[in-house]
């Protein structure tokens, strides 16, 4: 849910590079937050799947 909320500012990353963003620091922080949250979701998903596979083997 938080990743979707930060996605609103992530789509404005082009404005930061163009120099037209109203709050460039907010866009940059939202982009970093989005990347970290997606990485966390990937790691958590892999851990859940690995745990599920280990319980099926026993």
N, C-alpha and C positions, 0 to 999 in steps of 0.2 A: 504494500500500500504506500509506503514511504517513497519507494522508487518511482511510482507513478506520480506522486506529488512533486518530486524534484524534477521530473521529466519536463514540466512546463518551462522551466528556465534552461534546461539543457538544449532545447530546440533553438534557443536564442544565442547559442555559442558563436554563431556566425556574426552576430552584431558586435560581439566583443572584438573579434579580429578586424572587423570593418571600422571599429572606433565609434559606433553609433549607439552602443548600449547605454541605457540610462543608469543602471547599477551594475557595472562590470564585475565587481567583487562578488555580488550575490549570484551572478550567473556562473562564475568560476567555482564558487563554493558548492553550488547546487550540482554542478557537473562532477566534481570530486565525490560528493556524497552519493550521486547516482552510480558512479563506477564502483565505489566501495560496497554499496548495497547489493548490486548485481553480483559482485565477486562473492559476497557473503552468502547470497542465495545459491550460487553454484556450489560452493564448498559444503553448505548445509545439505543440499540435495544429494550430493555425492556421498556424504556421510550417512544419510538415511538409507540410501540404496545399498551401500556397503553393509550396513547393519542388518538390513533385511536379508541380504544374500547370506550373511554369516548365520543367521538364525534358521534359514532354510536348509543349510548344509548339516547342521547338528542333528 
